[in-house]
């Protein structure tokens, strides 16, 4: 483990978790919510280690067809405040989401729900599930290297 993201711990309560993580050489990742103002983003930038998780939209996680493009300003503020690399999360389900995330300034993207969906759909056939996941991950990774 090189980093940990504790989703339900707010910025004001992260210190004890961060202290324990640091004693074990583990970076603490902070979440930048879509409603964070510039002051809060600066605090997130100063606290996050490893990377900064930029939520692409309000609500709960899950795969989407369209990716909200409103986080470009947040990414710029975080970068200017010295945040660790930003990655997009929430709704990243297709290679075009990864390409758009990179165009908006994110260093990468996280596709948790899309992976879980594939596993859930094919859990009774582990060989097919593995094949599907390998193909998905390769396609998503390739999207980090392409412009369009």
N, C-alpha and C positions, 0 to 999 in steps of 0.2 A: 504494500500500500504506500503510495507516495502523496496522496491527498485525500481529503474527506470533505464532503458537502453535507452539512446537517440542515436539512430543509426547513425545519420548524424553529430554529434558533435565530432570533433577531440580532441585529448588529449590536444592540446595547447589552446583550447577554452572552456574547460569544467568548469573552475573555477567558473564563475558566476552561472551556473546551479547547480553545486555542493553546493555552498553556500546556495542557496535557498532550495535545497533539504534537506540539513542538518538542517536548521532551523525548518523543519517539521518532522525531525526524519526519513528521507528517504535516504537510501544508493544509491550512484551513481555507477552503473555497467559500467565497461569499456570493450570494445571489443579488443581482441588480434587478429589482422589479420594474415593470414598465411605468409605474407612477412615481418613481423616485425623482426628487428634485436635484439640482446641481450640488447642493450641500451634502445631501445623503449619498450621492454618487461619489463625491470626493472622500467621504468617510469609508465607503465600501472599497474604493481604490486603495486607501491607506491600510485597510485591514486584510483584504483578500491576499492569499498566497497561492502560488501554483498557477491558477487561472481565475478568471471572473466569469461566473455563469450569468449571462444576460438573457432574461426571460423575454421571449418575443411577443407575448400577449398576456393580458389578464386572464384569469381563470385557472383551470386545472390542466395538467399535462395531458397529452394525447396527440395523435397524428392529425394533421390538417391537410387539406388540399391546397390552400393558399397560405403564404407566409406573410405576416404583417411586416411592413417595411419601416415602421415607426421607430425602431431602435437605433438607427444610424446616428442620431444626435447623442444618444446615451453612450454609444461606443466611442464617439469622439471625445466626450467629456471624460469618460473613464481613462482613455488613452492619455489625454492631456494631464490628468491627475496622477499619472504614473501607475495605473492599475496593471496587474499581471495580464497576460493575453486574455482577450475576451472570446468566449464561445457562446454561440446561440443555443438555446434549448427551448422546448415546448413546441411541438408541432412539426419538428423536422422529420419529414417522412419520405422525401424524394430528392434525387440528385439536384434538381433545380433549386430546392430549398438551400442546399449546401452552397451552390454557386451564388445565389442571392445573398446568403449570409456573408460570404467572402466579399462580395461587391459592396455590402453595407459596412465593411470594415472589421468584421469578426475574424479572428484567427482560425476558427473552426466551428463545428456544430456537433451537437449531441442528439442522437436518435434513439433514446431509450424506449419510448412507447412503440415505435415502429419495430424494434427488435422483439419486444414482448409480444406484439401482435403476431409476428411470424411464428414465434415459439408456440403460442396458444393455438394457432391454426393447424400446426403440424406436430403437436406434441405426441401424438400416437404413432408417428413414423419418424423416429430420431434421425435416420439417415437422410430423409428428405428435409427435415428441419435444419440439419447441419448444412446441407447443400444450399438451401434457400438463404440461410444466414451468411454463408461465405459469399454467395453471389451478391447479396444486398450490401454487405460491408465493402466489397471490392468496388461496387458501383458508386457508393457514397464516397469512398476514399478517392476514387478517380475524379469525382466532382470537385474535390479540394484543389486539384491540379489544373482544372480547366476554366476557361473564361465563359463559355457559353454552351 
